[in-house]
Structures are given as C-alpha cells and as structure tokens.
Amino acid sequence: MEGNPSSAFIFDRIGMSELHSPASSPSTEIPSASNVEASGLHRAVTLWQATSINMIEMIGIGPFIVIPLIMQQLGSGWFLIPWLAGALISALDGLIWSELGAAFPLAGGSYQFLKAAYGSYSWGRLMPFLFVWQTMVQAPLVAASASIGFSQYACYLLPLGYWGQKILSGSIIICITLLLYRRIETIGRISIWLWIGVMLTMLWIIVGGVWGVHVHHQVRGLHFRADFWEAGIMAILGHATVQAMYAYLGYYNVCHLGAEIKNPARNIPRSIQLSIAGVALLYLLMNLSLAQGINPAAQHNGLAVSLFIEQQFGPSWARVATLLILWIAFSSLFSLMLGYSRVPYAAALDGYFFPVFARTHPSKHFPHISLLTLGALAFLFSLLFRIEQVISAILAMRILVQFIGQAIGLALLHRRLDRSRFPFRMMGYPIPLVLSVLAWLMIFISTGWKFVISGLIMIGAGAGVFYLIKPWREKWQQHESKGDEPVDT
C-alpha cells in the first residue's frame, strides 16, 4: 500500500547534503537517499507487511512466559498495572521512533538515528558504534530467549529433558536462519501468514477465558499479595513493568528495515502506531481472560497458557493451543532476526564495523554475512542461558544508548534541522519525549543494580573497543571513499 504521492519519501523532496554541517567529515554525514540505492536493498515491504513484522516480534513467547510471573508477583488485584504502564511507555517511545524512522528510512534503524544526531561531533561518533556493539550481544540474546521459550513450551508436547530443550532451542535458531535466507519480497509474504497464525492464537486464548466464565459461571475476585505493601509497592511494580516491557519490545523493528519499506514517510509511523495499539489491546484482553483460569499463587513451570486451555477445553485442545503458541514463538524469532541482521550491515557500509558485514547476497540481495553471524551467536547463547537470566539483561543493556540516547538525539536534530525535514511530527513535543526519557530511566533502575552495573560495563567495554580500532576504522573509510565497495557483486 503505497499511499498518495504527497506523502512521498522525504529524501525525494529535499537534498540531504544541505543538512550536513560544513565542519563535518564525510563519515559523519546525515544519511541520504543515495545510501538506499547504493545498499542494494529493495523497497518492497508494504504497510500491512511492516505492521505484521512488528506485531509478530512484539507478541512472541514473551506474554506466555511473563503473564503468570506478573500475576504471581502482584496478585490479580494489581496485575494489569504493569501492562498499562508498558503500553503507555511504548506509545510515548513509539512517537520518537516514528519521527526518526520517517526522517531516516535506512537499513539499521537506531544506528542511522544515532549517527545522524551525534555524528557531527567527534565524541558523538561513539554513539552509533555503541549501538552496533550492543546489538552484536543483545540481539542474539533476544533471539536466544525466544528459542528457549519455544523449547520450554514444547515440553507440554514432548518429554524433553534439559539437553533435549537445549537441542531444540538451538535447532530453531538454525531453522529460522535458513528460512530468512531469501529475498525480502518473499519475507514480506511469509510475515503475513505468520501474523495470521499469531492473531488466531491470541483470539482463541481470549475467547477461551470468556467461554470458561460462561460455562462455569464463575468470575475470580481480586486477590492481593498479603505482604504487598511491606515488600514495597514501587519496587514490585517496577520489576513487573520490566517484565511487561520485555513483552512489548519490537514495535520499532520496522525501522531496522527502513531501506526496504515502501513509502516509508507514511508507512513507518503508521505501522509503529498500529502495532502498539493492536498488541496493547490483545495483551489487556489476554490478561483478563487468563485471570479467570490461572491461580496467581500457583507455579506453572512456564506452561500456564497450555494448562489454562487444558482446563477450559481438555488435553487435546491444549495440545493444539501449544502448537499455536510455538507458531507465535517461531514467528517472533523470524521477525527479530530479520530486523537485527540489518544493523551490523548498515554500520559496515559506513566503515563503522568490519567490512565483511557489508556484503549482500549476489542474487537474493540481503545481508547474508550479518544474518549468519547473528544466527551463530544466537545458537550459542540458546545453549548457555536460561530465559529468566536474559529478560532484565536485554533491557538494561539497551536503555541508555538506544532508547534514551536516541530520544536526546531527536531533540538535537530538532534544534539543527528545519521542521520540514520531519515528515512525521509528534503532537505536544517535547512533552512525550521528556516523559519517555523519565520512564526509561525508571525501567533501567528497576532492572536491578546487578543489571545496571552490567549495562554500564558493556558501554565502557564498547567505548574501549571503539578507540582501540580507530586506525582500522579510518582505513575502512578511506577504502570506501575510493569507491572500493565491500558489497558482493
């Protein structure tokens, strides 16, 4: 769905070279439309394909793992608060992604945004590198969490031991990598079918809860933790909101595919807003449905939804539901690996990362080296970690550089560039931006001091690597300035 010509891609209307500070070097230029053509990627993803890619990454295995955890922490009297807070934070942050995605629709998402915002400052060149540095760790961690959750739910169908689960989670990573080894036009069509399966499963779970109330004529009352106030309301809600936000992550995935989205000035903001609104509604309805069948005090060993369907419809239907949940986990993994594979690729094109990552497949036109590398790391992490170890680590690792960094970067771009440079503008600026930064700071602290410190260590290590490889980076940039592109032909 291309939209009308009046909302055409902003770079077709203005010359991006005039946005660049005269004092900047070529390596710090604000990304231009010519980069899209030079990248070898094709604009083939429509609005509904983009929205489906976002939604299937957002839903994933996350809600099926964390909904019972949040109910156990808070009791049924408070369990919706983290989900409402997560929806609000996502909506505020989604406005920032919408502005940046519409203005800079290129492969790499946050890498391009941070480069545009900070690249004209010598110290600011560190910011886009830090994002790529973190992506090489946190993206495989996100993929590993999805594959581990997949194998955890598969235990309802198969008698898998510890190593059986590990073998299955690693095998899913390999399968996804092979499935993504094809042209973006095919990927867009696959995403629609995956999205249909995700929606059918979510609706079944929601209707199942309503049906259970109708059949049993029983509505659970509100149950509160006996020690809720003594344990500290803010600490508990903060930790639960961290878990809820893990289930919301992914509304920005379309920005990583910016160079492959049709009519990006229109379709990127709309896909972000549609996916946040749709997923928030599904999560709230799903929570209300499951609240009628899940005892918050009980431990469900990660199979709460399968047991819920078993209670409502019997074991046979529970097995079908579990297969559909596995479909959702598989779909989410498909979407996130697709988006993140474009990040090191975009950085390598600019000389900010190892040149080998800039290679594209000679006939299928996608960054195959980047995809294979992230797939290999995700495979390794799926064998090493448990899902509860990675939820807080994923958020703590990303908040300062990606979410808060690019929010501040948008404010810098507003000061430097004319309003016409932004085809999408949030209402009430800068209030949503300020609220988003404050919310992310609270989430960062709520991950726990262990993860806060580990996130800061990750940033410090990335800064050290950045300055250590400076001579290599300058050599790469000189190599590309001579026209020797590291892209396969």
PEDAUR-V702219 format. One record per pair of residues at least 12 apart in sequence whose ideal C-beta (glycine too) atoms are under 8 Angstrom apart, sorted by the first residue. I is the first residue (numbers start at 1). J is the second residue. Records with the same first field share a line. If there is no record, write none. Layout:
I: J / J
//
This chain:
1: 46 / 47 / 48 / 262 / 263 / 267
2: 46 / 262 / 263
3: 47 / 263 / 266 / 267
7: 263 / 265 / 266 / 423
8: 263 / 265
9: 33 / 105 / 263 / 264 / 265
10: 102 / 103 / 265 / 421 / 422 / 423
11: 32 / 33 / 36
12: 33
14: 420 / 421
16: 29 / 30 / 31 / 32 / 33
17: 29 / 32
19: 416 / 417 / 421
20: 120
21: 120 / 416
23: 120
24: 119 / 120
26: 477 / 481
27: 119 / 125 / 350 / 351 / 352 / 477
28: 115 / 119 / 120 / 125
29: 119
30: 104 / 115 / 116 / 119
31: 104 / 106 / 112 / 115 / 116
35: 106 / 259 / 349
36: 105 / 106 / 107 / 259
38: 349 / 485
39: 106 / 107 / 259 / 346 / 349 / 360 / 487
40: 360 / 365 / 487
41: 107 / 184 / 259 / 260 / 360 / 365 / 366
42: 183 / 184 / 185 / 260 / 365
43: 259 / 260 / 261 / 262 / 264
44: 184 / 185 / 188 / 260 / 262
45: 184 / 187 / 188 / 254 / 257 / 260 / 261 / 262
46: 188 / 262 / 267
47: 262 / 263 / 266 / 267 / 270 / 271
48: 192
49: 188 / 189 / 191 / 192
50: 254 / 257 / 261 / 267 / 268 / 271
51: 254 / 270 / 271 / 274 / 275 / 278
52: 191 / 192 / 194 / 195
53: 188 / 191 / 253 / 254 / 257 / 271 / 335 / 338 / 339
54: 250 / 251 / 252 / 253 / 254 / 271 / 272 / 274 / 275 / 335
55: 195 / 198 / 250 / 275 / 278 / 279
56: 191 / 194 / 195 / 198 / 328 / 331 / 332 / 334 / 335
57: 249 / 250 / 253 / 332 / 335 / 336 / 339
58: 247 / 248 / 249 / 250 / 251 / 275 / 279 / 332
59: 198 / 202 / 247 / 279 / 282 / 328 / 331 / 332
60: 146 / 149 / 247 / 250 / 328 / 329 / 331 / 332 / 333 / 336
61: 145 / 146 / 149 / 150 / 152 / 153 / 325 / 328 / 329 / 332
62: 149 / 246 / 247 / 249 / 332
63: 247 / 283 / 286
64: 149 / 153 / 304 / 305 / 325 / 328 / 329
65: 149 / 152 / 302 / 387
66: 243 / 244 / 246 / 247 / 391
67: 247 / 286 / 287 / 290 / 294 / 304 / 305
68: 290 / 294 / 296 / 300 / 304
69: 243
70: 82 / 83 / 240 / 243 / 244
71: 290 / 291 / 294 / 296
72: 296 / 297 / 298 / 299
73: 225 / 236 / 239 / 240
74: 225 / 228 / 236 / 237 / 240 / 296
75: 222 / 223 / 224 / 225 / 228 / 296
76: 220 / 221 / 222 / 223 / 291 / 296
77: 222 / 223 / 224
78: 224 / 228 / 237
79: 240 / 287 / 291 / 296
80: 284 / 287 / 288
81: 237 / 240 / 241
82: 237 / 240 / 241 / 243 / 244
83: 244 / 280 / 283 / 284 / 287
84: 284
85: 237 / 241 / 244
86: 241 / 244 / 245 / 247 / 248 / 280 / 283
87: 248 / 276 / 280 / 283 / 284
88: 439
89: 241 / 245 / 248 / 436 / 439 / 440 / 443
90: 245 / 248 / 251 / 276 / 280
91: 276 / 280
92: 432 / 433 / 435 / 436 / 439
93: 251 / 252 / 403 / 407 / 436 / 439 / 440
94: 251 / 252 / 272 / 273 / 276
95: 426 / 432 / 433 / 436
96: 406 / 407 / 410 / 426 / 432 / 433 / 436
97: 251 / 252 / 255 / 272
98: 268 / 269 / 272 / 273 / 424 / 426
99: 269 / 410 / 422 / 424 / 425 / 426
100: 113 / 255 / 406 / 409 / 410 / 413
101: 252 / 254 / 255 / 258 / 264 / 268 / 269 / 272
102: 264 / 265 / 266 / 268 / 269 / 422 / 423 / 424
103: 116 / 413 / 421 / 422 / 423 / 424
104: 116 / 258
105: 255 / 258 / 259 / 261 / 264 / 265 / 268
106: 258 / 259 / 346
107: 256 / 257 / 258 / 259 / 260 / 342 / 345 / 346 / 349 / 367
108: 256 / 258 / 342 / 343 / 345 / 346 / 347
109: 252 / 255 / 256 / 257 / 258 / 339 / 342 / 343
110: 131 / 252 / 255 / 256 / 343 / 402 / 406
111: 128 / 131 / 132 / 135 / 343 / 346 / 347 / 352
112: 128 / 258 / 346
113: 255 / 406 / 409 / 410
114: 127 / 128 / 131 / 401 / 405 / 406 / 409
115: 127 / 128 / 350 / 352
116: 409 / 413
117: 406 / 408 / 409 / 410 / 412 / 413
118: 409 / 412
125: 352
126: 463 / 466
127: 401 / 405 / 409
128: 347 / 352
129: 347 / 352 / 353 / 462 / 466
130: 401 / 459 / 462 / 463 / 466
131: 343 / 401 / 402 / 405
132: 343 / 344 / 347 / 352 / 353
133: 458 / 461 / 462 / 465 / 466
134: 397 / 398 / 401 / 402 / 458 / 459 / 462
135: 340 / 343 / 344
136: 344 / 373 / 374 / 377
137: 377 / 397 / 458
138: 393 / 394 / 397 / 398
139: 336 / 340 / 343 / 374 / 377 / 378
140: 374 / 377 / 378 / 380 / 381
141: 381 / 385 / 390 / 393 / 394 / 397
142: 249 / 336 / 340 / 390 / 394
143: 173 / 176 / 333 / 336 / 337 / 340 / 374 / 375 / 378 / 381 / 382
144: 169 / 173 / 378 / 381 / 382 / 384 / 385 / 390
145: 385 / 387 / 390 / 391 / 394
146: 329 / 332 / 333 / 336
147: 169 / 170 / 172 / 173 / 329 / 333 / 378 / 382
148: 165 / 169 / 382 / 385 / 386 / 387 / 390
149: 302 / 329 / 387
150: 168 / 169 / 172 / 326 / 329 / 330 / 333
151: 164 / 165 / 166 / 168 / 169 / 172
152: 165 / 302 / 303 / 387
153: 302 / 303 / 306 / 322 / 325 / 326 / 329
154: 168 / 322 / 326
155: 302 / 303
156: 303 / 306 / 318 / 319 / 322
157: 319 / 322 / 323
166: 382 / 383
169: 382 / 383
170: 379 / 382 / 383
172: 330 / 333 / 382
173: 333 / 375 / 378 / 379 / 382
174: 375 / 379
176: 330 / 333 / 334 / 337 / 375
177: 337 / 371 / 372 / 375
179: 334
180: 334 / 337 / 338 / 341 / 366 / 371
181: 361 / 364 / 366 / 368 / 371
182: 364 / 366
183: 364 / 365 / 366
184: 257 / 260 / 365 / 366
187: 338
190: 334
191: 331 / 334 / 335
194: 327 / 330 / 331 / 334 / 335
195: 331
197: 324 / 327 / 328 / 331
198: 327 / 328 / 331
200: 324
201: 321 / 324 / 325 / 327 / 328
202: 282 / 286 / 328
204: 321 / 324
205: 286 / 289 / 290 / 305 / 308 / 309 / 321
206: 282 / 285 / 286 / 289
207: 289
208: 289 / 293 / 308 / 309 / 312 / 313
209: 288 / 289 / 290 / 291 / 292 / 293 / 308 / 312
210: 289
211: 312
212: 292 / 293 / 311 / 312
213: 292
215: 312
218: 292
219: 292
220: 291 / 292
223: 296 / 297
235: 446
238: 442 / 443 / 445 / 446
239: 446 / 448
241: 442 / 443 / 446
242: 391 / 392 / 395 / 443 / 446 / 447
243: 391
245: 395 / 443
246: 391 / 394 / 395
247: 283
248: 276 / 279 / 280 / 283
249: 394 / 395
250: 275 / 332 / 335 / 336
251: 272 / 275 / 276 / 279
252: 272
253: 335 / 336 / 338 / 339
254: 267 / 268 / 271 / 272 / 339
255: 268 / 272
256: 339 / 340 / 342 / 343
257: 338 / 339 / 342
259: 342
265: 423 / 424
266: 423
268: 424
269: 424
290: 304 / 305 / 308
293: 308 / 311 / 312
294: 308
302: 387
305: 321 / 325
306: 318 / 321 / 322 / 325
309: 321 / 322
337: 371 / 374 / 375 / 378
340: 374
341: 366 / 367 / 370 / 371 / 374
342: 367 / 370
343: 370
344: 357 / 367 / 370 / 373 / 374
345: 357 / 358 / 360 / 367 / 369 / 370
348: 370 / 486
349: 480 / 487
350: 477 / 480
351: 473 / 476 / 477 / 479 / 480
352: 473
355: 476 / 479 / 486
356: 369 / 486
357: 369 / 370 / 373
358: 485 / 486 / 487
359: 486 / 487 / 488
360: 487 / 488
361: 488
362: 488 / 489
392: 447 / 448 / 451
393: 447 / 451 / 454
395: 443 / 444 / 447 / 451
396: 444 / 447 / 448 / 451 / 452 / 454 / 455
397: 454 / 455 / 458
399: 440 / 441 / 443 / 444 / 455
400: 444 / 455 / 456 / 459
401: 459
403: 436 / 440
404: 437 / 440 / 441 / 444
407: 433 / 436 / 437 / 440
408: 437
410: 433
411: 430 / 433
414: 429 / 430
//
